[in-house]
Amino acid sequence: MAKKKRYTTSFGSPVDDDQNSVTAGDPGPVLLQDVHLVQKLAHFNRERIPERVVHAKGAGAFGYFEVTHDLSKYTKAKFLSKVGKKTDLFVRFSTVGGEKGSADAERDPRGFAMKIYTEEGNYDLVMNNTPVFFIRDPMKFPDFIHTQKRNPATNTKDPDMFWDFLSLTPESIHQVTILFSDRGTPKTYRHMNGYSGHTYKWYNDKGEYWWVKYHFKTAQGIQNFTRQEAEIMKGKDPDHATRDLYDAIERGEYPVWNVEVQIMPPKDAEKYRFNIFDITKVWPHGDYPVKPLGRMVLNRNPTNYFADVEQSAFCPGNFVPGIAASPDKMLQGRIFSYHDAHRYRLGANYEQLPINAPKDPVHNYQRDGFMRREETSGHPNYWPNSMGGPEPDPTTAEPQFEVTRKAGRHPYSHPNDDFIQPRALYEKVMTDTDRDHLIGNIVDHLRNAKKEIQLRQTAIFYRVHPEYGTRVAKGLKLDITEVKGLAKQYK
Ligand code: NDP
C-alpha cells in the first residue's frame, strides 16, 4: 500500500487536526491564532479566477498531432517536417456565449483550441467548429458578444438584442445559417469538425509563401442533436459533452480528427473573386481542394481540471517558424486580444503555468511580475549584452513582405457578396431534412424577437434565397410583401 502523505499547511508544516478549530475552551470563541483555519478559509475565498468573457464553459484533453503526408515544401515548421512525426498537444473544446456553468447542448458555435508543444515553441490553433464567422472586423466583436449574452438591465438572454445586431449586420448571414442548422447543436465534442476559419501564411526555407486554411475532420463522423434533442439534453445533463469526452478517453476510445489544408498561392489571392482574408467566406473546395496533412488523436484526460483546462490559455498569434499571420482583420485583432485576456485572467506570467509553458526552456529578458516562477538565471536582464545571454536567430525570420496601401478605415475592398455562399449552402449542400430543421430552428428562436426585427432578419434570409425567406416568413406569419420590400436594400 502506498505510504500515506502527511497533511500540511500551505507553508509545509504538519496539520495536527482538520476537524476542530482552536477555541478557548468548550464551546469557547475561535482563536485567531489557528493559522491553519485562517489559511483554509482565506484560500477558499480566492478559489475562483475571472471567467473567460467568451468560451467560459469547456472541456480539454491531451494527445498528439501526427504528420501523415509530407507538405514540407510549403512550410519549414519542424513539427510538420516528416511523415510519422508526432508532437504532443492539448485541446480545449468549448461553447462561446454561456457562462462556466451553462449547458453544453446550447445552440452556439463550439471553440476548438489547441496548443501544439513543438520543439520550436508552442503553436496554437484557436479554431471553431464552423469555417466562417459572424463579422469580419474586430471593431465589431465586443458589440456582437454583448448581444449574445445577457441584457444589462434584466440579466436575461434577450432575443431582441441577439437578432437586432445580426439583422443590422448582413455579413453574419453565412454563419447564422450554419449556426441555425443542426451543426449549431453538435451531439458531442467528438462528433464535430474544427476549422481555422482564418487564413494563415506558410513559408519555406526558400522564402516562398502560401495562404493556408486548416480543416480538422472528425473521424467519428459528424453527429448533431435536433433542436428538440438539444433541449432535452440541456435539462438532463448540462455537462453531457464534457462527460462524453472524458468517459470516451477513459474507455480507451480515443477520438481522432483527420487534418487537411487548403493551400493558395499568393498570386491567386490578388485576383480571386472575393477577398480571401474575409472570414465570413470559405474557399470553395472546387477551387482549392483539401490536401491531407495529418491526424490528431486525444488519448489522455487531465487529472486536475483547474490546472490544465481552466488555466489553459491559447493565442492565435503563437506561431512557430514556417507559419505566420495573414492580413485577416479578425485574426489581427485576436492576436492582440488573446494574450491581453490571459494577462487579465491569469496574470502576467501565465505562460509559466505548466499547461501553457513550452516544452523547451524559454530564454528571454522578460523579468519579474506577479507569481513569477523563474526557470532561468536573473542575470543578465538586458540585450545586447556581453555576458553570454540568449541571442536572436535571424534565420527564423518570416520573409519580408510588401505593404503599400493607404492607411485608413477600409472595408474589405473586393466586391462583397455576403449571400452567395449561404445560398450555395442552403440550395446545394443541405438536404431537405437539413432545410426543414434550419427553418424550424430559426422560427423557434426568432419568434421571440420584436416584429420589426423579425422582418429585417427575414429580408436577409429572403435575399439569400427566396424560398429560405418565404419559409421563415410563413413560420413567423410575416407579410411576405414587406419582407420582399426590405430585401431590395441589399445589393
Ligand atoms: P462543396 O460541396 O465542395 O462543400 C460543401 C461542404 O459543406 C462539405 O464538404 C461539408 O464540409 C460541408 N457541409 C455538408 N453539409 C453541411 C451542413 N449541413 N451544414 C454546413 N456545412 C455542411 O462546396 P463548396 O466548397 O463550394 O462550399 C459550398 C458551401 O458549403 C459553402 O458556401 C459553405 O457554406 C459550406 N462549407 C464549405 C466549406 C469549405 O471549406 N469549402 C466547409 C464547410 C462548409 P465538411 O466536410 O467540412 O463538413
Residues whose N, C-alpha, C, O or C-beta is under 5 A from the ligand:
A	BS01	NDP	P131 S181 R183 V282 W283 P284 H285 G286 Q421 P422 A424 L425 V429 M430 D434
